[in-house]
Amino acid sequence: MFEIQAEAEPKKHWDLKRKKHVAPSLSFKSNAVRAFFPSLKNAKSNDSKLKKALQLATRCYRKIKSGDEVKVNSKKMFREPGAGQKPAAPEV
């Protein structure tokens, strides 16, 4: 659906207000998220659901760019065997 093309790193510029070099914000992730999720098409930029979707897109983009495999993690992967179970009562 969307093709990710290799992009040059944005040039930094001096920001007088912050008094440091800053990179310009890129809106391609925001446009891609809004195109992929129709419910977020007209969402405001400070909407929490849009922010979460942008964070997910950023993580996936970084993993793809670095060459790592992108996979969806489930909660079971983070639990240790036997975790979350009630301890058995000793037999009397």
N, C-alpha and C positions, 0 to 999 in steps of 0.2 A: 504494500500500500504506500508506504513512505520509504524513500531511499535516503540513506544518510550519506552525504558526500563529505569527503575530507575537506576541512576548512582551515584556513590560516588562522593563527591565534590573533585576536583583535589587538590592535595597537593601544597601548596605554597612553593616557594624557594626564596632565597636571590639573587637579581640581583645586581651585582656590578656596572653596568653602571647607573642604576636608583637609587641605594642605598635604596631599599625597597623590601618588600616581594611581589612577583607577582605570579599569577596563570598561568599555561601554557595555551596557547590558544588551543581550541578544534576544530578540523576540521570536526567533524561529521555533523555539520549544513551546512557547505559549501558543503560537498559531497552530502548531502541529497537535497539541493537546486539545485545543478548541475544535479542530477539524475532526479529530478521532472520537471525542466524546460530545455528542450533540447536546447533552444536558448542560454542558459547561460553555456552550457557544456564546451566550450572552451574560455569563457570570462576570462580576466585577473582579478586578485584579486582587482585591483583599479577601476574596471568598476563600474559606478554609478548604473546601473540596478542590478548588482549582490549585491552591498552594500544594496540597498533598499530591495531586496528579503531576504537577511540575517537578516536585521532588522525586517522584518515581521516574519520570522521564529523564531527569538529570542523572540519576543513578544508573539507569539502563544505558544512556548515552556514553557515560564514562566507562562502563564495563565493555561495551561494544568497541569503543575507541581503543581501549587497552588490550583487547583481544581475549578477554575472559569470557567464559560461557555464561550466558544469561539464563537463569532458571528461576522459577517461582519457588520460594521456600515455604514450607508449611510449618505449623507450630510443632509438629511431631519431630522435626529434624533438630529442634533446639532443646528437646526434653531428654533427660537421661533415662535409661531403662528403669522402670519401677517408680519414676517420679510421678507425683500427682495422685497416688493411690493411698487409701486409708491404711494405717498400720494394722496388722492383724492382732487381735486380742490374744493374749496367751491362754492356753487351755488350763483350766483349774481342775 
